[in-house]
Structure formats: C-alpha cells, structure tokens
Amino acid sequence: MAQEFPTQARVVIIGGGIIGCSVAYHLTKLGWTDVVLLEQGQLSGGTTWHAAGLVGQLRSHANMTGLIRYSTQLYSELEAETGLATGWKNCGSLAVARTSDRMTVLKRTAASARAQGVAVEVISPREAADLWPVMAMDDLVGAVWLPGDGKANPTDLTQSLAKGTRNRGARIIERVRVTGITVKDGTVRGVETDRGDIAAEIVVNCAGQWARKVGLMCGVTVPLHSAEHMYIVTGKIEGVHPDLPVLRDPDGYIYFKEEVGGLVMGGFEPEAKPWGMNGIPDDFEFALLADDWDQFEILMQNALVRVPQLETTEVRKFYNGPESFTPDNNFILGEAPELRNFYVGAGFNSMGIASAGGAGRALAEWIVNGAPAMDLWPVDIRRFARFNNNPRWLHDRVKETLGLHYAMPWPNRELHTARPFRRSPLYDRLASKGACFGSKMGWERANWFAEAGQRPETDYAFGRQNWHEAVKREMNATRQAAGMFDQTSFTKLLVQGRDAAKALNRICAADVDVGIGRSVYTGMLNKRGGYESDLTVMRLAVDRFLIVTGSAQAVHDADWIRRNTSPDAHVTLTDVTSAYAVLALMGPNARDILGRITSADLSNAGFPFATIREIDIGYATAYANRMTYVGELGWELIVPSEFAVGVYEALHQAGRDLGLVDCGYYALEVLRIEKGFRAWSRELTPDINPHEAGLAFAVSFDKPGGFIGREALMRAKQAGAPVRRIVQFTLDDPEPMLWGGELILRDGKPVGEVRSAAYGHTLGRSVALGLIEDRGGVDREFIVSGRFEIDLAGERHPATAHLKCPYDPKSERVRADVGEPRAAA
Ligand SMILES: Cc1cc2nc3c(=O)[nH]c(=O)nc-3n(C[C@H](O)[C@H](O)[C@H](O)COP(=O)(O)OP(=O)(O)OC[C@H]3O[C@@H](n4cnc5c(N)ncnc54)[C@H](O)[C@@H]3O)c2cc1C
C-alpha cells in the first residue's frame, strides 16, 4: 500500500544525489531514523549520474584526506551491507609529472600522505609505464603511485546508500519538489513542497547546483556557480584492462580511467566555461549539455601526447554535464550562520563522489551533535560571507576554480579572477608604492612591496621567490626602525549590552571582564577545549567591547559568539569591520613616530602594553591598541575608515627620517613565526587545545563562572604531557625554503607536519611552527632528546626544535616594550 505523504519529520533532506543520500545514510547509522529525503526527480538524476567516479584520497589538509579515506572504506564495504553493488574497484591511481616543479609537488604530497597513513610510492617514469602500459613516458620526470585509490559507479553507489537508509527506516520520496522553507524566530521549521508542507526540526540543503537557489528561499548564503565539465568515452583500446589504475596527468590537465575496455578521458582545463547564468532549470534531470569540442580541445591535445593510440580510437560518447563550483574549490558544509537548524552540504567541485562518504558522515555528526566532530574549517560554510553570493562575481571566479584541481599548487598561490573585490581605503596609496596584492576574505592585501623598477608581481617557485629581498627589507625595517602594515582586513566586532561582559567571559578562555581600556588576548574554545578562534578583546566601556579577530573569521566568530550567548541576555553583536581601517605601526621607532603626531602620553607608564586608548593622531581621533603581532614595540591604530588616508599620510610624514617603511603580509607572517606567535586555522584549530598549543598561560582557569571548554582542558591537564604539541623549528642549513605542509621526522620517524613556515631573515634561515605527535606524550624530554629533520620534497634537512623562541631581542628596553602575549591574526 502506498504510504501517505509525511507531514512531519525530525530531519528533511532536500536532494537525492550522492550527497543527500550519504547524509541520510549516516544519520540513520547514528540512530536518527525519522528522516525524509525529498528528490524533485529521480535519485542521482542531477549531477551524480554522469560523474566519472574517480576516488582519489590525497588532499592538502589531513582531515580532508581522512574524509576520503573513510569514503574508500565505506564504498568497499557497502555492498556487503545493502546487497547493492557500488562498482567500487580498488584499482589504485598514478599521478605523473612532466616538469621538475610538478615532481616537487608530487614528492611533497607523498611525504605528507605517508604522515597521514596513505600508502604512496614515488616511482620512475619506467615504473609508471609498467603500471600503465598504454601511456607515452618519454617526456615524464617521474610519478607517484597510490595503491589505495579507486573508482566507483556513482549511480550504483547512490542507490546503495539509499537502500541502507531505507533499511533503517528512513523515507526517500522521489518526484517531490521543495518550493519554500518555513522559518520562525530565526529557526527553520520545515519545508513547503509541491505535494504539501512538512514540519521539521532540521532541514538539510543537499540540492547540488540548485543549492544556491534553495538557500535564497530562506536567506542563506550558498555561494556556488555551475560550470560545464566534460569527458569522453572511447572504444576499446589494446592494453586497456579492467584493473588499469586511474591515471592523472595534471600538467596536461587530464585524467583517464578504464571503462569497458576503452578509456574515460576528462580533465580540468585552465579556463572553465560557466553555465546556468539564468538559473538552473528545475527539470534538468538525467540531462547533458551540448558537446563542445572547442572547449575540450586543450584536453584532447594533451591526451594525444599521453596516449598516442587515441589518434586512431573511436570516441563513443561525449559527456558534458554541469557541476557546481565554489569560490575556493572546497565544498560547503555545516549549519548556516543565518538560520538555526538549516544545514548545507553542497558545492562539491567535481569531487562529490570521492567526498560523499566522509562528507556525509561529517555532516550527519554535525547535525546529531550540534557541532562538527573535528576541524572542518577548509569546508566550513562560515568561511563565506554574504558578499560571496554575488552572481556576477561567482560567474567570473568559477572560470578559475575548476582548473585549480590540476593547476600548479604553488605554496603561496593567489587566485587572480574576480579581483579586486574588497579594497581598503589605502588600496590606491599602497598600489602606487609598488604593493603586490594577495587576497583574503575578498580583501586586497599588500603581500610585499616592489622596489623602484621592480614588477609588483610574484614569480612562483618552490625555492626563493622574487620578493625574497623585499621581505628582508621590510622585516629589517620593522625589527630595527619601523614598519607600517595595512591590517584593515582584520575583522572587528562590537559586542555591547548590560550582559556583554558576562557573556564574553563565558565564551573566552582568558578573563575579559577587565578594567576599561584593557586589551586581552584570548582563545574562544569549543567543548573539546579546541580553538574556535583566537582574538583580542578590548574593553571600551562597562557595557562595550571591541573584538579584533582574523580577516577570514568574521562570519565564523560572530556566529560562535551569537550561538553561545543566551537569547535572553542583553547583548548585541555588530560587525563593524567596514567602519574601521587598521594601521599597525610596529618597530623600535614606533613611539617616536607616533609621538610626533599625537598629544597622548605613549610612555610605558602612560600607555602600557595590552591597553587601548582613544587618542588624537594628526587630525583624526582613533583607537590605539598597544599590542604586537610581530614581537616589537607598536600600536594597532583602529581608525574610522574616512580618516585612514589622513592618518597614513601623517604617519609617513612623521616617520620619514625615522626609517618608516610600508610592509606587507609576507613580512608580517614571518615576523610572527620568528616570534613563535600562533595563528588560527594553522597552529590553532578546533582540534588543538591551549596545552597543546603552548598557550595555557593565556587561559584563566579559575575565573568565576568558568568558560566553555574548561572541563575538557582540566581533564587534559590531569592526563599529563599532551600527545601533541606545537613546536618551533629552524632549519640548520640556512639555504632551503620551507613553506608549510612539510613532514617532520624525529629520529628518522614521521612525527608531524609543519603548519606555518617562512624564511626568517632575522634568524638567517627558514623558521617553522610544526605540530608533532607521540602517543607516549610530547614533553620537554621528547623534544630535547630527539634528532629532528624536515622532509623537503624527499630530501631530509636537519632541524632544531626550540623550547624558547630563538628570536630574543637583547635590549631590555625592547623586552619591556614588547610584552606578551599578542594580538590576533
Ligand atoms: C562530467 C563530470 C565528471 C565528474 N567526475 C567526478 C569524479 O570522477 N569523481 C568525483 O568525486 N566527482 C565527480 N564529479 C562531481 C560529482 O558528480 C558531483 O560532485 C556530485 O554528483 C554532486 O552530488 P550532489 O548530491 O551534491 O548533487 P546532485 O547529484 O546534483 O544532487 C542534487 C539533487 O538535488 C535535487 N534538487 C534540487 N533542488 C531540489 C528541490 N527544490 N527539491 C527537491 N530536490 C531538489 C536535484 O534534482 C538533484 O538530484 C563529476 C561531475 C561531472 C559533471
């Protein structure tokens, strides 16, 4: 008997592609069976059905690799559970390099893959050709072999997940279109459909390339845009057999896999073709776009180089299907900051089949626990703001993001499309002074300043890049005279109200219920004791706090504060980022320079470290916060935007004979690493607690009322030496460049990875902050007794671990000036 259409459910999932089915499957596995999945057409009929089905494990972030490793495990076991085949074949994969730079990438990836437990071998072109006999190998430099990779049949996999879901009692209903989302008091209440309304506690948007539109139904930002994505299927080719590994040739933008004795050949061309500018048709089901051989040409040409037999092989089918891409090529996961209980799992950038198992489980855990179970920041929905949803911007950006899959992943690679996007009031001034801009959270930020006659453009390389000397100059100025950094991109949040002090003190690990005019460096911790953010809280009045936090954390931190503040509390939060520019004046001459244009007392007694005052600067009135992110005397000047240019000019005039120099983010980054200052999302993550980070001194364990994460921290403290720790390293050899992501070895065994690194000109060598782990505990003895090395693309370089920061200004005056700790990133 046909079941009645439901009128309520605990969870409604919108979209029956592989992602929606995986979320449903994992919810039921976690015991939540009152789940209804709605699909407007038939299961897998959106994008999923025509995917090539490649499942490659390697990602640049360990937790992301972990998600796909779980996918491979699930896909290999699912048939035994459900009785429905998934087409999973553990055929392994090869990635080949045509250039030595690409080989460096492969070797770097191989080293970190090993640290993540992924089986990988660096092999010669000959060995690669033995594994893949139909390829031409003369132009190759080398390859890596990943025996754990594989391929699956996307439609079968989706059906198998759906069967597992139904077996545990959840409902999947096809041919139902969600037409609206019901909302009350900022919380989702259910969905409207073309067959009636369903009330629900939780709604999950897994609508693939329709997810942006579904988000707009309820004011939720899901920034994605479709692009055409193509592959061909050939007739039979001699030597191609069912066990042939997947082959990736990223320098040619292409991949291959076996299919019925022929090859599937597709790729990621450098300039993609956006699609769906006027919206995605609702009835775009099991549909394809027209063949586009012109767009495919660059892939075809490269494929002929790799597999010459293609010249004489018939092309049986051309698949051109649209897929959704995001502004940074990572998918979008999590609870929407704009609407409680509304979750999103979308924007899979042509990695949805590989990611579905892990991403589906991660989202299900997030729903059931109300929080992610691990650091998922690279895919967290809160990394985007509402301005990222601008359709014209998305259209221009996805032209680039599709190609990023196989583009050279230079360590400091910047995206170049759809820029400039957000500009500081000083943008033109800095541009005229030779700034080479990078981009973060949409902001154009000066990375480094070119000398007269030098091109302000970065030439990428794994060794020293063309800004090496520029950064040295900027660092030296900051350490010896003064540097000025435009940190306008920093997020500024104003938290006000009668209960603001109480609410913030519960959310922050340090005591922020301090006297007016005090600045406090603190973490915001989750229940596991891990860092949700690190920031500076400045008390402006009894009931008013200004928070300065990282540029990328605006939406995330505001969301964290809001969701951890009782709705009854008298507290408001306003993002005032656009209202203020931030100019950081840093260096031993900072006091003399600022002193020339302010009447404020800047002495240590009159303006001590970790205090904030409203002062006059030139004609402006601005906040000056005595903090440092570079380990020198200095002030962060928080200036109303319209006064920023005036303050900038006045400071330069005052600093002309005192060595004041414009400095960029590359210098800022290495100045902080030399000083051992940790940065959120690098050293400080939701998985790392203050004991592990070496920042327990910035936690106020005994403050009245406690704080979120205290219990977990106390347990961790009682457990003894942490099993992992952030440690500072320098390379013994002054030549090599470290970039971050490199493998760390102790006594020849992998123990961790570099989280941040740069060339420290003050120290005269590369300097790094790394996370090292040992089950027996990482105590002082473990660090001092070990022989450390850092693996640089297969070469091991001796490194020294530092228990104390190696950059230690000798002068007592500087020590008194600098203070501890420091301001936010
Ligand atoms: C040519 C090509 C090759 C690819 N190759 C690979 C590969 O080798 N490996 C890999 O990992 N990935 C690959 N992908 C990517 C992969 O196919 C996608 O990432 C994945 O299928 C996305 O799944 P999804 O569930 O998010 O979207 P979809 O499969 O599109 O599912 C979303 C569903 O939501 C439904 N829906 C939308 N709006 C509503 C509504 N209002 N009400 C009800 N239902 C709604 C749609 O009908 C649709 O079925 C490829 C993609 C393409 C185009």
The ligand as an SDF file (V2000), in Angstrom:
LIG
                    3D

 53 58  0  0  0  0  0  0  0  0999 V2000
   31.4510   15.4190  -16.0400 C   0  0  0  0  0  0  0  0  0  0  0  0
   31.5980   15.2270  -14.5640 C   0  0  0  0  0  0  0  0  0  0  0  0
   32.5080   14.3070  -14.0690 C   0  0  0  0  0  0  0  0  0  0  0  0
   32.6630   14.1220  -12.7070 C   0  0  0  0  0  0  0  0  0  0  0  0
   33.5690   13.2120  -12.2360 N   0  0  0  0  0  0  0  0  0  0  0  0
   33.7340   13.0460  -10.9090 C   0  0  0  0  0  0  0  0  0  0  0  0
   34.6760   12.1080  -10.3970 C   0  0  0  0  0  0  0  0  0  0  0  0
   35.3450   11.4290  -11.1520 O   0  0  0  0  0  0  0  0  0  0  0  0
   34.8430   11.9990   -9.0610 N   0  0  0  0  0  0  0  0  0  0  0  0
   34.1220   12.7590   -8.1880 C   0  0  0  0  0  0  0  0  0  0  0  0
   34.3270   12.6340   -6.9920 O   0  0  0  0  0  0  0  0  0  0  0  0
   33.2010   13.6290   -8.6510 N   0  0  0  0  0  0  0  0  0  0  0  0
   32.9880   13.8000   -9.9730 C   0  0  0  0  0  0  0  0  0  0  0  0
   32.0580   14.6900  -10.4380 N   0  0  0  0  0  0  0  0  0  0  0  0
   31.3320   15.5170   -9.4760 C   0  0  0  0  0  0  0  0  0  0  0  0
   30.1270   14.8040   -8.8880 C   0  0  0  0  0  0  0  0  0  0  0  0
   29.3270   14.3120   -9.8990 O   0  0  0  0  0  0  0  0  0  0  0  0
   29.3480   15.7950   -8.0320 C   0  0  0  0  0  0  0  0  0  0  0  0
   30.2070   16.4750   -7.1380 O   0  0  0  0  0  0  0  0  0  0  0  0
   28.2800   15.1160   -7.2190 C   0  0  0  0  0  0  0  0  0  0  0  0
   27.5000   14.2950   -8.0230 O   0  0  0  0  0  0  0  0  0  0  0  0
   27.4110   16.1430   -6.5260 C   0  0  0  0  0  0  0  0  0  0  0  0
   26.4020   15.4660   -5.8460 O   0  0  0  0  0  0  0  0  0  0  0  0
   25.1920   16.2340   -5.1840 P   0  0  0  0  0  0  0  0  0  0  0  0
   24.4120   15.2500   -4.4490 O   0  0  0  0  0  0  0  0  0  0  0  0
   25.7180   17.4160   -4.4540 O   0  0  0  0  0  0  0  0  0  0  0  0
   24.4030   16.8610   -6.4220 O   0  0  0  0  0  0  0  0  0  0  0  0
   23.2960   16.2200   -7.3720 P   0  0  0  0  0  0  0  0  0  0  0  0
   23.6550   14.8710   -7.8280 O   0  0  0  0  0  0  0  0  0  0  0  0
   23.0070   17.1990   -8.4380 O   0  0  0  0  0  0  0  0  0  0  0  0
   22.0560   16.0930   -6.4140 O   0  0  0  0  0  0  0  0  0  0  0  0
   21.2700   17.1800   -6.0240 C   0  0  0  0  0  0  0  0  0  0  0  0
   19.8360   16.7980   -6.1720 C   0  0  0  0  0  0  0  0  0  0  0  0
   19.0120   17.7740   -5.5710 O   0  0  0  0  0  0  0  0  0  0  0  0
   17.7890   17.7520   -6.2770 C   0  0  0  0  0  0  0  0  0  0  0  0
   17.0760   19.0010   -6.0040 N   0  0  0  0  0  0  0  0  0  0  0  0
   17.4860   20.2460   -6.3080 C   0  0  0  0  0  0  0  0  0  0  0  0
   16.5640   21.1540   -5.9160 N   0  0  0  0  0  0  0  0  0  0  0  0
   15.5660   20.4650   -5.3550 C   0  0  0  0  0  0  0  0  0  0  0  0
   14.3370   20.8540   -4.7720 C   0  0  0  0  0  0  0  0  0  0  0  0
   13.9710   22.1430   -4.7010 N   0  0  0  0  0  0  0  0  0  0  0  0
   13.5300   19.8750   -4.2870 N   0  0  0  0  0  0  0  0  0  0  0  0
   13.8920   18.5730   -4.3560 C   0  0  0  0  0  0  0  0  0  0  0  0
   15.0440   18.1550   -4.9130 N   0  0  0  0  0  0  0  0  0  0  0  0
   15.8820   19.0910   -5.4030 C   0  0  0  0  0  0  0  0  0  0  0  0
   18.2240   17.6250   -7.7270 C   0  0  0  0  0  0  0  0  0  0  0  0
   17.2050   17.1510   -8.5300 O   0  0  0  0  0  0  0  0  0  0  0  0
   19.4040   16.6950   -7.6240 C   0  0  0  0  0  0  0  0  0  0  0  0
   19.0820   15.3570   -7.9010 O   0  0  0  0  0  0  0  0  0  0  0  0
   31.8760   14.8900  -11.8100 C   0  0  0  0  0  0  0  0  0  0  0  0
   30.9540   15.8010  -12.3030 C   0  0  0  0  0  0  0  0  0  0  0  0
   30.8050   15.9760  -13.6700 C   0  0  0  0  0  0  0  0  0  0  0  0
   29.8160   16.9610  -14.1600 C   0  0  0  0  0  0  0  0  0  0  0  0
  1  2  1  0
  2  3  1  0
  2 52  2  0
  3  4  2  0
  4  5  1  0
  4 50  1  0
  5  6  2  0
  6  7  1  0
  6 13  1  0
  7  8  2  0
  7  9  1  0
  9 10  1  0
 10 11  2  0
 10 12  1  0
 12 13  2  0
 13 14  1  0
 14 15  1  0
 14 50  1  0
 15 16  1  0
 16 17  1  0
 16 18  1  0
 18 19  1  0
 18 20  1  0
 20 21  1  0
 20 22  1  0
 22 23  1  0
 23 24  1  0
 24 25  2  0
 24 26  1  0
 24 27  1  0
 27 28  1  0
 28 29  2  0
 28 30  1  0
 28 31  1  0
 31 32  1  0
 32 33  1  0
 33 34  1  0
 33 48  1  0
 34 35  1  0
 35 36  1  0
 35 46  1  0
 36 37  1  0
 36 45  1  0
 37 38  2  0
 38 39  1  0
 39 40  1  0
 39 45  2  0
 40 41  1  0
 40 42  2  0
 42 43  1  0
 43 44  2  0
 44 45  1  0
 46 47  1  0
 46 48  1  0
 48 49  1  0
 50 51  2  0
 51 52  1  0
 52 53  1  0
M  END
$$$$
